[in-house]
Amino acid sequence: MLSNRELFLRNTAQTSDSPRLIEIVKAEGTYLYGPEGQKYLDLVSGFNVSNIGHRHPKVVEAIREQLDKYLHVTVYGEFVQAPQVQFATALLEKLPPSFGSVYLTNSGAEAVEGAMKVAKKYTGRRQIIGVTKAYHGSTQGALSLIGNPEYHKAYAPLLPEVGFIDFNNKAYLASITTETAAVIVETVQGEAGVRVPDKSYMQALRARCTETGTLLIFDEIQTGFGRTGRMFAFEHFDVVPDILLLAKGIGGGMPLGAFVAPKEIMDVIKTNPMLGHITTFGGHPVSCAAALASLRVIEDEKLLDQVADKAEFFRQELRHPKIKEIRGLGLMMCIQVESFDQVYRVSKYCAEHGVMIDWYLHCETALRIAPPLTISMEEIKAACQIIRAALDQMTMES
């Protein structure tokens, strides 16, 4: 009989020639568990998904309650479904009053696609501007906005009339004109290796978009729901976007995405044509029930109040000659080293010693630190000891 690993390689699509092949049979809190008793402290959180930890009891309870009511009943936007309504209402209560409408999707990439359509129709313009080394998803439209030509050439032609500016560089803001429908930017760049912009840059970007009538779209798919110490990362910069993109951490471990906008902007998809943007499974009721529970956990357990102290403790515990820099905002952090070889060796050592760590799509020389917000100080200390040990071993071998 073939093992799950063998069946994985034979029957499921592969995304690389070298998958990590770590089998997980259970996840709970801040830990992942393997089939032979392996235990891994999770510093990746499913790539910023499990912000409140794996299988939080309140989320599991909400899922079970919804399972007893109904699952899918119809395409999104037609029937009144309480989990969708209640989550959208709670989400808007956390946002500035300019936001008035939530469109629920299955994923972040779908939120990106919907936001691009809304921006073009609302403004009557065609050009979209993205940012170099951005990541917004792998669907054809979202891929068009990834400012890394290496990922474009195999799938060309992509969307026309897409331009790019450099992140955190005011000199490029003049590229935004009255022909630009929208600028889409990560509030903190994730896959570029956690690049935090200057507050003055974000405010200048907001001003330029306002001046040209361009919609400003913030991609908070990785940063939203407490990852940076605020519910949304844009709160750090005293700016408000026109459209907000969310996914990953909002679902409490369930698949869910959203784009949020003022009602007058969102309403353009209702007519000419009717059903201008539709989805079958978007805003699945079980996912929405989980998302509302997750939001309540963040509030009730005051997780935002703990993020800054935990991030600072990571910085204190991760002092090592091999670390060139630690970048980040809240518990969205990275450890900069010299090479991908070092990244690979450290991550391999950590996995073998019970810590799950990873790297970045556009920055293979940095290690990802994005644990559940519920991680304890003791767990941070233990994880950092193993990371330092991996760096020590690398030093001895070199």
Secondary structure, 3 states (H helix, E strand, C coil): CCCHHHHHHHHCCCCCCCCCCCCCCEEEECEEECCCCCEEEECCHHHHCCCCCECCHHHHHHHHHHHCCCCCCCCCCCCCCHHHHHHHHHHHHCCCCCCCEEEEECCHHHHHHHHHHHHHHHHCCCEEEEEECCCCCCCHHHHHCEECHHHCHHHCCCCCCEEEECCCCHHHHHHCCCCEEEEEEECCECCCCCECCCHHHHHHHHHHHHHHCCEEEEECCCCCCCCCCCCCHHHHCCCCCCEEEECHHHHCCCCCEEEEECHHHHHHHCCCCCCCCCCCCCCCHHHHHHHHHHHHHHHHCCCHHHHHHHHHHHHHHCCCCCCCEEEEECCEEEEECCCHHHHHHHHHHHHHCCEECEECCCCCCEEEECCCCCCCHHHHHHHHHHHHHHHHHHHHHC
